[in-house]
Amino acid sequence: MPAAGSEGEEGLAGEQPGPGPGTPKLCGYLQKLSGKGPLRGFRSRWFVFDHRRCYLYYFKGPQEPLPLGHLDIASACFSYHQPEAGAAAAGDEPAAFEVHSPGGAVTVLKAATRQDMTYWLQELQQKRWEYCNNLDAAKRDSRTSPTPSDFSKGLVAKDNPDLSILSQNASAERARNILALETSPTDLVGEQAASQPAPVQASAINFSLKQWSTEIRNSMSSLRKGSNENRRSVFYTTEEWELLDPTPKDLEDSMALEEKRKHLAEGSKARRPLKDMIGSSKNRNSSDSSPTEWCSGNGNRLLSELQLKYQSQQEELEKLKKDLLSQKELVRLLQQTVRSSQYDKYFASHLCEGVPKDTLELLHQKDDQILGLNNQLEKLYLEKDSLQQEVKNLKCKVGELNERLGMLMETIQAKDEVIMKLSRQLSECEDSASSQSGAINSPTATCTNKELQELDRLKDNLQGYKTQNKFLNKEILELSTLRRNAEAREREWQAKYTSLEAKLCQIESKYLILLQEMKTPVCSEDQSPAREVITQLLEDALKAEPSEQPEQAFFKPHLVSEYDIYGFQTIPEDDDEEKLVAKSRALDLRSLSLSENREISTGVKWENYLASTMNREMMRCVELKNLIRSGIPHEHRSRMWKWCVNLHVKKFKDSAVPGYFQILLQKALEKPNPASKQIELDLLRTLPNNKHYSSPTSEGIQKLRNVLLAFSWRNPDIGYCQGLNRLVAIALLYLEQEDAFWCLVAIVEVFMPRDYYTKTLLGSQVDQRVFKDLLSEKLPRLHAHFEQYKVDYTLITFNWFLVVFVDSVVSDILFKIWDSFLYEGPKVIFRFALALFKYKEEEILKLQDSMSIFKYLRYFTRTILDARKLTAIAFGDLNPFPLRQIRNRRAYHLEKVRLELTELEAIREDFLRERETCAEKRDLISDDEEDS
């Protein structure tokens, strides 16, 4: 698994890790009983416990990406059976235990040793206990994530009293500690077990009829190959037999044909013995006879008959081979003789005229030499073929010997067992005889060896039953406590439901009175009861909820709190009208989140994906991109943000020295730079509506200062720019200081173009022009509307791009935008900026004057609450959205903006020069000079 979510400290809203760096990961090999019918048996699987959902996932192997399934440990109970007397006297005997799931499903798991079984049971019990107790505490806040073991570890979790874990029952904890079994795992449990091969259960004798049949069928199919091939003559034809000579290739084809014939002959004679072997194997495996009966004389007689038949067939085959070779040799000699006589006849009839006698003799000698060499070559070819055939025969014999050796080894194992059994019986007889003789010789003897052995066996059984009794008692205790907690939780939910129903009745009563008075007023407008009802309703709606005790907080309907889960203030403190609007918006958000049914499926998709990354590194893929676009769950955001940042800044981190961030921070603290003063001024102005940055003593303020100072030393060309503080503040909610520093590096140096945060803000100006082009292309009606009323909407959108929508949209939508932004880059900003305008396009088109349009643009983004609809527009309705188009338009507008800045700089220089020469203009100063 990637280490993104387990190393270092967590951020202000980071995820709560399950096992920390010092806690070993619960994983290892177990054998799971699966299959049906004759295929049912134990299969080795790699099990990994997921603390987020209290699931025990099982994989085919440690390196498999996708799990085969999972067991819900939170709602399961465990048991195991004490083996029969003497069955598991040794501590290294495999032991099985059962996991009982809701609905009556029972999963049987087997550990390699009883020590491993005890360890697994203890750990699973402990994980279930911790998870269910955390669940009891987490259920007290309905706004939190459905996976309580992953709550934030930062300030969000620390400041939330609802997340405090309930005080445990002291007597239950004391009883659990008494009944706990002290065990330690073996090498087959833990992460180190992944490097070891899966354990295989070995048996002394295991004749598999299916394996026998498969091997025999394979042998028969190999024997049948080539049986339908056409047969052809190799040496000669009927008309020209005297002129043909067998070539080496023909000899090889002949030998191959003979081999096929030999296999066919062997196959036809071996089919019956093979059937006999299958029958005898079936009889052996189907019977329940002892190893002695299996090795009876009937089996030996069949084996000896089979061997005799095979030897006779081999001798007959060798005789046929020799006859064939002699016939081949005779044919070859005859061919040579015919060719030699024809050659002599040809020379005698055509070349003898006018040729000297000594020349003819020389030719005859050369001819004889050629014939001799040809004979030698043919002999060598034959010798080579015979050697090759001999090698093939030897290989076949080696295979046969290996098979016989395997059968003999199995027979020896069976006989060894018989010998061991007889030896034990003999020793028991000797012991009984010696005890009898001892009893005769010494009548005062109190016990025999056999009785001592029986006593030891009973002691072992007693110890096993004690262990089983302690485990089952602890299991009963835990299940009873968890059942009581579930019943208490149900009563609390019933009380909350009753309280909510009572409040709803009160609201409906006031609402009906108001409607009745508005319909038929009975008093004057100033003295109308409707006005009193409205005033009372407004006071009740704006009344701040008093802080309750933790035990009372659950029973009061808790619809809107002062801060959301990110620490942002939900209701402002200044204007009553703004308070009412903010509370109405918060209630709409709450209602939207409660009525969201598909959030559950999104959470399940994330759990399944993260489970698939337990045994492998996380990588970029389409599945991950789609999940991130749908939004990262709160409990996984810290890990995923850290992984995304590391993905983009890996080359910077690899080239940096160890402790790079601490070195920069130390340098900034020892020697302040020009940006330090401005950083200090902007700290409290960063996110004043977030409780983590609202006061000088807030923990977020110090972390924000450290990150900004370190970055000002890393990038002195930028130093500090207003807007960087908000980027870092958002990152610190889910990342620690060093990770937030690298997040800022990724945004400024990887995502955004150069000069985006410099003094001229050149890159930001370019992006506004690119956005104008995209708006005219994607939303032409809205663009024409803006042009008609001469509305410069870039005054609003400029800040969107500079701080990535911080303080521009509601917090839920903001963090979903940041999820995609950290994974995909700056193109996401263009997508969501266009999506915001498209979301409210019809409302904007209804406005018919520039002032109302501009006023609406200043706050309309805060009225957008449906994150799913906005995401669908950004990633669906606006497609296609190629990054190449944005890059090309950036390059085009960059040249234009640079040219305009050059012209402005020339105008400024001319003005300064003219001011120096003209006495009337010397008193004029610029804004920069006034600030300085």
N, C-alpha and C positions, 0 to 999 in steps of 0.2 A: 504494500500500500504506500501511497505517497506520504511523505512525512509532513505534508503541509499543515495538517491539523493537529499534530501531536507534539511538536517541538516548541520550546520557548513559552513565553507567557501569552495569555490570550488578550484580545483587545477589549475596548470598553463594552462592546456588545458581542464578544466572541463566543464561540461555541464551547460548551462544557465538555471536556474530553472524558471518555470513559476510563480506559486504562491509561495512566500517565506513563512517563518515561521509565519510572521505577517499577511499575506493575507489569508482570508478565502477561502476554496475550494468551487467552485461553483458546488453544487450537491443538490439533493432533490427529492421529489416525485412530479410527474406530471401525469396527466391522458392523455393517447394517444388514439386518435380515430383510431380504426383498425377493421379488419374483413370485411366481405361482406354479403350482403343480410340481412336476419333477425338476423344474429349473429353480425352485425356491431354495435359497441358501444365503450364507453370509458373504457379503462383498465388502472389500476394504474401501473406505471413503475418508476423505480429508474433511474434518469438521472445524468450523471457525465460529466462535461466539461473537455476535454483534450486540454491543451494549446499548446501541441507540434504540433498538426495538425489542431487546431481550429475545432475539431469534438465534437459533443454532443452525447455521447454514452448513450444508454438506456438498462437497465438490467431488468430482471424479479423481482429482489429484491436486497437489498444492499449486500447480501452475495453471490450472484451468480458470478461464475468466468468468464463466457463468456457473452459478450453483445449480445443482440438480433439484434442490428443494430446501425446505427449512422446517424446523420444529419451533413452535411457540412455547418457550420455556416459561413465560409469565403466567400462563394458564395451565401448566402441566404439573403432574405429580410423578414421583419416581418410586420404583420398588425393585427389589431383586430377590432371588430365591437362594436360600442356603443349599449348596449341593449335598447330595447324599453322603452318608458316612464313608470317608476314605476317598471320595471322588476328587476332592480338591484339598488334600492334605498339604501339598506343596504350595508355596506362595506364588509360584510363577505359572499356575494354571490359568488359562483364559477364563474370564468371568463375564456373564451377560447380565444386563439390567434392562429395565423396561421404562419407557417414557409414555405415560398415559395422557393423551390430549383430550380436549373437549369433544364430545360426540362419540366417545367410546373407542377412538383410534388408539392403538397400542403399537409403539415402535420399539423393536428389540435391538439393542446395541450390545456389542461385545468388545471389551477391552483386551489388550494383549496379556495383562496380568491383573490379579486381584488388587494389587496396589494402585494400578492405573484406574481401575473401576471405582475404587473408593475415592480417589482424588477427583475424578470427573463428577461423581455424585455430590461431593462436598462443594465443589466450585459451582455447579449448576444450582444447588440449593441456595448458596450465598448470593449468586447473581439474581435469582428470582426474588429473594428477600429484599435486596437493595433496590431493585427496579420497582417492585410493588410499593415499597415505602415511599420512594421518590414520587411515584405516581399519585399516592394519596396526597402528598404535599402539593404537587403540581396541579392537580385537578381543582385546587382552590382558586385558580385564576383562569377563567375561560378564554382569556386573550392569548394565552401562551400556545406554544407548539404542541401538537399531539404526541411528541416523543420527549418525555420529560427528562430522559437521561442525557439530553444534549442541550440543556439550557445554557445561556450565556454565563460566562464566568467573570465578566467585567462588571462595570458600574451598573449596567442595566439590571443584572441579577442581584447585585449586592443591595441596591436601593429598593428592591421590590420585596416587601414583607411577605407577600403571598407565596414566595418561592422558598421560604424557610422550611426546612424538613421538620416534620412533626417529631416531638419527643417520643422515643420508643418506649414500649412497655418494659420496665426494668426487670420484672419477673420473667417475661418471655426472653429477654436478652440473656439473663443469667442462666435460664434453662437451656437455651441454645448453646451457650458456651460450655455447659457441663456435658451436653450430649455430643459436642463436636468431636470428630475423629481426626487425630493428627496424622496426616499422610503427606508424602512428598512424591512428585511425579517422576517417572522414568524418562529415558531418552525419547520415548514415543509420544510425549506430550510437550507442547511448546513449539516456538518457531524453529528451534534447531531440528525438530523432527522432519521438517520439510526437505532437508537435504538427505534423509535416509530413505531407503526403499520401503515400500508399503509392506507391512508384515503379512505373511502368507501362512495359513494354517496347514501344517503338515500332518499326514497320516501315515501309518506304517505300511499299509497295503491298500491301494485304491485302484481296483480294476474298473475302468470305465468302459462299459459296453458301447456307448456312443462313440468314444474315441477309437476303440477297436474297429467298429464298423466303418468309420470314416477313413481310417488308414487302409483298410482292406479294399474299400471301394476305390480309393485313389490308386492302389496297386493294380486292381483289375482294369481301370480305365487306361493306365499306362501300358498294360499288356495288350489292349485292344488296338492301340494306335497303329496305323499302317496296315490293318488287316484287309482293307478294301482297295489297296493300291494295285495298279495294273502291273502284271508280271511281264518281263521282257527278256529276250536273249542277250547275253553280254558279249559272247566271243565271236559269233559268225552268223551269216545268213545261208540259205540253202544254195543260192547260185554262186556266190563268190567266197565261199568259206576258205579256199586255199590262199587267198590274197590278204586276209585280215590277220592283224596281230593285236592281242589285248594290250591296251594302254594302261598306265598306272591308275588313271581315273576309272577305267572300266573295272579294274581289279578292286578298287575301293567300293564301287557301287555293288559289286558282287558280294564283297564281304558284308556290306550293310544289309543286303537282301537276305543273306544267310542268317545274319543276326536276328532280323525280323522273323524269319521262319523259326528260328530257335525259340524266340520269345512266345510265338504262337503255340509251338509244341508244348513248351513249359506251361503256358497258360491253360491249355486244354487239359493237361494232366494235373494241374495244381488246383483247378477250380473245386474239385471234390474235396481235397484235403483242407482247402481254405474254408469251405462250408462246414467241414467237421470242426475246424478251429473255432468258427463263430458259434457253432452249437455248443461246443464244450465251454467256451467263454460265457455264453448265456447261462449254462447250467451252473458254472462256478459262481457267477454274480447273483443269480436269482435265489440260490439256495442259502440257507442260514447255517450251513455246516461249518465246522471248525477248520482251522488251517490243516489239521491232520487229515481230515477227510478230503480236503481239496488236493492234497498231494498223494492220493491213493493210487493203487496200481492200475486202475482203469485209465487214468490220465497218462501215466508213464507208457502204457502199452500203445495208446494212440500216438504219442509223440515218437516212439521208436518206429512204428509202422510208417509214419510220415517221413522220417529220416531215411529209412530204407528205400522207399519209393523215390525219394529225391536223389539218392546216390545212384540208383539204377538208371534213372533218366539222365543223369549227368554222364555216366559211362557210355550209354548209348549215343548221346550227343557227341562225345569225343570221337567215337568210332566213325560216325557219319562225317565229322569234320576231316578226319584223316583220309577217308575215301574220297571226299570231294577234292582235297588238295592234291592227291595222287592223280585223279582224273584231269585236273587243271594242268598239272605238270606234263602229263602225256600229251594233251592237246597242244601245249606250247612247244614241246619238242617236235611234234609233227609239223607244226607251222614253220618252225625254223628250218627243218629239213626240206620242206617243199620250197621255201623261199631261196635256200642255198642252191638247190638243184636248178631252179628256174634262172637264177642269176648266172650259174655256170653255163647253162644252155645258151643264154643270151650272149655272153662273152664269146663262147665258142662259135656261134653262128655269125656274129657281126664284127667282132673286134680282132679276130685272129688273123685276118688277112692283112699282111704287110706289117705286122707288129713283131718285134724281136721276141725271142723266146724268154730271155732273162727278164724283159719287161712284164711279160705275162706272169711269170713266176712271182715277181714283186707285187703285182696286183693281187694275185691269189693270196699272198702272205698278208697284205693289208686287209684283204677281205676277211681272212680268218681272224685277224686281230679285232676287226670291227665286230664280227660275230661274237667273239669271246667277251669283248667289253659289254656288248649288249646283254649277253647271258649273265655276266656279273651284275650289271645294273638291275636286271629283272630279279635276280636273287636277292639283291639288297632291298628292292621294293617289297618283295615277299617277306623278307625278314622284318622290315619295318612294320608291315601290316600285321604280321604275327605278334610282334611286340606290343603294338597298340591293342590288339585283341586280348593279349594276355593282361595288359593293364586294366582293360575294361572288366575282364573276368575277376581280377583281383579286387577291384572296387566293389563288384557285386558280392564277392565273398566277404569282404570287410563289412558291408552293410548287413549281410545275413548274420555274420558273427556278432555284430552289435545288437541285432534284434535278439539273437539267442542269449547274448550276455544279459540283456535287460530282463528277459524272461527268467533266466537263472538267478539274477539278483533278487527278483521278486520272490522266486521260490525259496531262496536262501533266507530272505526276511521272514517269510512265513514259517520256515523251519526254525529260525532263531526264536520266534515268538513261542513256538511249540516247546523248544528247549527251555526257554525261560519259564514257561508255565510249569513244565515238568520239574525244573530245578526248584521252583518255589514249593511245589507239592512235596518234592523230596525233602527239602529243608523243613517243611512243616511236619512231615512224618518223622524226621530225625528228632525235631524238637519235642514232638509228642512222645517219641520213644524214650528220649533222654529224661523228659519230665516224669514219665511213668517209672523209669528206672530210679530216678531221684526220689520219687515218692515212695518207692519200695525201700530204697536204701535209707531215706530220711523221712519218716512219717510226719515229722514236725514242720515240714515246709509249708508256707502259707499260700503261696501263689506260684503259678507256672509262667513260663515265658509267653505263652499264648494269652494268658490273662493280663500280663503287663502290656502286651501290644494292644489288647482291647481297651485297656485303661487309657493308654496314650491317645488312641483314636477317639475315645469319648471326650477326653480333654480338648482335643483339637475341635471337635464338633461343638463343644460347649463354648469355646472361645468364638467360633464363627457365629453361633446363635446370639451370643452377647453383642457382637458387633452389629449383626443384623437388627437386633432389638433396639440398640441405641439409635441406629439410622432411622428405623421406622418410627420410633418415638419422636425424634426430631422432625421428621416429615409430618407427622400428625400435628405436632405443636405449631409448626409454621403454617400449615394449611388452615388450622383453626384460627390463628391470629389473622391471616390474610382474609379469611371469610368474615371475621368480625369487622375488619377494616372496610371491606366492601359493603357490609350492611350499614356501617356508620356513614360511609360515603353516600349510600343511597338515601339515608335519612336526611343528610345535609342537602342533597339535590331536591328532595321533596320539600324541605323547608324553604329553599330558595325559590322553587316554583310557586309555592303558596304566597311568598312575599311579592314576587313579580305579578302574580294574579291580583293581589290586593292593590298594588300600585296602579295596575292597568284599570281596575275598576274606578279608582279615584280619578284618574285622568279622563276616563270616559264620562264620568258624572259631571265633571267641570266642563267638558267639551259640549255635552248635551245642554247644560244650563246656558252656556254661551250661545249656542245655536238658537235656543228658544227665545232668548232675550233679543238677539239680533233679528229674529223673524217678527216678533210682536212686542216692541218696547212698551213698557207701561209707565216709565218715568221720563223725565227730561234727560237730555244727553249728558248733562253734567252730573246728575244724580243717579244715572243708570247703574243697576247692579252689574251690567255687562262690563262697565269700565272697572269696577272692583274685581270682577272675575279675571279680566285680562291682566290687571295689575298684579293680582295674586299669582297668576300663572307665570308671568314674567319673573317675579321674585323667586318662585320655586325653581324655575328653569335655570336662573343665573346663580342660585345659591351654591356656594362651594360645599362640596361634600366633606363633612368632618372626618378626621382620621379615627378609625375604629380600632379596637383591639384585634389582634390576628384571629382570635377564636370567634369574634363577632363579625368579622369582615365577610365571611362566606355567606351569611344569611341575608345580608343587605343586597338588593339588586345593584349590580356594579356595571352600569352601562358605559359611562364615559368617565375616565380618570383624568387627573390634572395633566399627566404626561403620558405619551404613548410609549411603546416598548423600545423606541430608539432614544428616548429622553427628550423629545420635542414637546413643547407646551401645546396642549390642545385648545385651550381657551385663553385668550389674552386678558390682561388685567385692567386695561384702560377704559375703552369705550364699551358701554352696555350694548349698543347695537352691534358692534363687532363681536362682542361676546356671544350674543344670540346667534349670529351667523356662524361663528366658529363651532358652537355647540351643535347646531343643526347639521353642519358638515361632518362633525365627528360622529354624530348618531347615524348619518347616512353611511359613512364608512363602516361603522360597526354592523349595521344592518346588512350591508353588502357582503361583508366577510362572513357573517353568520349564515346567509342564504346561499353562499357559494358551495355548491355540491362538488364541483369538479376539482376543488383544491385537494380533496382526499386522493383522487386518482393521480394528481401531480405529485403529491407526497409519496405515494406508492412507487411511482416511476423513479423518483430520486432514490428511494431506498433500494430498489432493484439495481439501479445503475451503480450505486456506491457499493452494494454487495458484490457486484461483478468486478470491482477494482480492488477487492481485498488482497488478491494474490498477484496483482500486476500493477504496473505504473499507469496512472491516468494519462490519456493521450487525447489530442484534439480529434474530434470526429463529428459527423452530422448529428448523431444522437445527442451528444453532449451540448452542441450548439442549440438544438431545439429545446432541450431541458432548461438551459440558462435563459433563453428568450422567454420561456414561460415563468421565469422567476426562481431564484434560489431560495429554498426555505430558510427561515431565520436560523435554525440550528446548524445548518451546513454552510452558512455564508462566510464565516471566518475562514474555514478551510479552503473553500473555493476561491475566495478573493486572493488569499495568499498564493494558491497554486497559479492563478491567472497572472499575478504580478511576477512571480518567478519565471513564468513562461516567457514574458516579454523582456525581462532584464537579465536573463541568464548570462549573456555575454559580458555585461557590465560587472556582475557579481563574480564571475570566474576570473576576470582580469584584476579585480580589486584585491587588496591585501586583506588578510584576516583581521576582523575587528575594525573594518573601514568606517562604519558609522560611528563607533565610539571614538575613533581617532579624530574625525571631523568635529564631533560634539565637544571633545576636550579642547580642541583648538579654538572653537567658537567661544567657549566659556573663559578661556585664558586670555584671548585677545579679541575683543569685540570688533566687528567690521561695520562699515557705514550702514548696513541694512538692519542692524540690531535695534536702533532707535525706532524705526518705522514698525518693525515686528512687535515691539512692546506696545506701541500705540494701538495696534490692530487686534491684539489678542482678545480683549474683552468685547470687541465689536464683531468678532467672527460669527458666532452663532449665539446671540444673547437669549434666544428662545429655547435653547437646549440646556438642560440642567447640568450637563457635564462641562459646560464652558460659561456658565452664568456668573461665576464669582472668581476672584483672584486665587482663592484657595482650592478651586476645583482641580481634581486630578487631571482632567483633560487639558487644562491651561498649561501646566508644566510640560506635558508630553507634546503639545502643539508647539510650544516655544523651542523645545529641543530639536524637533524635526525641521522647523523652518531655519533655525540657526545652522544646523548641519548642512542643509541644502544650499544656503547662501555661501558657504565655503566651498562646496563642491562646484557650483556654477556661478562664479563671480560675475559673468556677463549679465546674468539676470539678477543675481543677488536675492532680491525680494520684490514681488509684484502683488498688489492688492488683488486678491482672488486665489492666490496660492494657499492662503490661510484656510479658506473654506474647503478647498480640495483635501487638505491634510486633516481637517476636522472631521469630515465625513469618513475618510479612511481609518482614522483612529477609533471610530466606533466599533470596527470589526477587526482591526489589525493592531499589533503592538508597534512600538515606536520605530524599530528598525524596518519592519515590513511596511509601515506607512511611509517611511522615507523612500524606500525603493518604489512604492506605488507612485509617489510624486515624481520620481525619476522617470518612470514609465510614461506618465502622462505628458510631462514637459519635453522629454528628450526622445521618446519613441513615438507616441501617438500624434502629438501636435507638430505642425511645421515649425521651422526655425522662426525666431522673432515673434512668437505668439505671445510671450509674456515679457518681452523687452519693453523699453521705455516708449518706443514708437507703436507697439502693438500691431506691427505690420501684418503678421499672420492672422490676427483676429479680424482686421479690416478686410483682408482678402476673403476669408470665409463668409463674411456677410454678403459680399458681392456674389460669391458662389451660391449662397442660399437664395439670393434674389433670383438668380437664373433658374434654380431648381423649383422655386415657388411658381414662377411664370410657366414652367413646363408641366409640373404636376397638378397645380391648382390655378389654372388660367383665369377662372371667374374671380377668385379672391384677389389675385394679383391685379386684375383690371380694376376691381373695386378700390383697392388701395391707391392705384394710380389716379383714379378719377377724383378722389378726395385728397390726394397729395399727402397721404399718411406715411411717414417714415417709420415703418415697423422695426427697422434694424436697431432703433433706440431701445426696444424691448428685447429683441433676440440677441443683441450683443452680449448681454450678461448671461444668457442661456449657454452660449458657447464657451464663455470665459471660465465659468465655474461649474459647468455640466449640470445645469438646472437646479443647483442648490438654492433654496429659498424661493423657488419659482413654482414648484408643484408640491402636492401633498407627499408626505414622507413615504407612504407605501409605494407610490409610483416612482418616487425619486430613487429608491434603492433597487427597484426592478430595472430602471434605466442604467444604473451603475453596474448591475450584474452583467448586462450585455455589453456595456461600454468597456469594462475591464477585460472582456474576452475577445471582442471583435474590433475594438478601436474606435476612432473618431467618426466613422461613417454612421454609427448609431446616433450621434448627436443630430446629424442632418435628418435621419429617419424620424426621430421623435419630435423634432422641431416642426417638420411638415405635418406629422400626425396630429399635433396639438391644434394646428390651424384647421386641418381637415375635420377634426372632431367637432369644432364649433363653427364650421364654415357657414352653415345656414343662418346661425344667430348673427354672425358678423355681417353677412350680406343684407340683413334687415336694417342695419344702422345706416342712416342717411346723412350724417355730417361728420366731419373730421374730429371734432372734440369728443363726441360720444364714442366714436371708434377707438380713439386713442385711450380714453378712459377705460373702455371695456378691455382693451389689450393689456392693461396694467394688472388686472386681477383675474382674467378669465381662466388662466391655467389652474388657479386654486379651486375652481368649481368642477374640475374634471376629477372624478373619483373612480371610475371603472377602469382599472388597470388592464383587464383582459381585452376590453374593446379597444383601448388605445394601442396595446401591443399588436392586436390583429391588424389595425390600420397601418402601423409602422412597418411590420414585416410581411404584410399580405397585400393590402390595397395599393401600396406605393411601389410595388415591384413592376418592372425590373429596376434595380438600383446599383449599377456597376460602380466599383471604386475607381476604375480607370477614368470614368467621366469626371469624377470629383477631382482627381489629380490633374487632368488636363485643364480643367477650368481654373484650378488654383494657379497653375503655371501661367495661364493667360492673364488672369487678373493681377498676379504678382508683378508682372512687368508694368502694367498700367499704374498700379499703386506706387511702385518705385519711381516711375517717371513723374507722377504727380507730386510725390514727396520731394523729388529733386527740384521741381519747379517752385514749390513752396519755400524750400531752403534758399533758392536763388532770390526769390522775392524778399525773404527775410534779410538776407545779406545786403540787398539793395536798400532796404529800409534803414538798416543800421548805418550804412555808409551815408545815406542822405541825411539821417538825423545828426550825424557828427558834423556834417558840413553846413547844415541849416540851423541857425540859432533858434528859430521858432519851435523846432521839433525836439530840441534837446531835453525838454522837460517831460516828454512822453516816455513811459517805461512799459515794458511788457509784463505779462502775468508772471512769467518765470523770474524776472528780475525782482518783481514785487515780493514773491514768496521768499527769495533769497535774502 
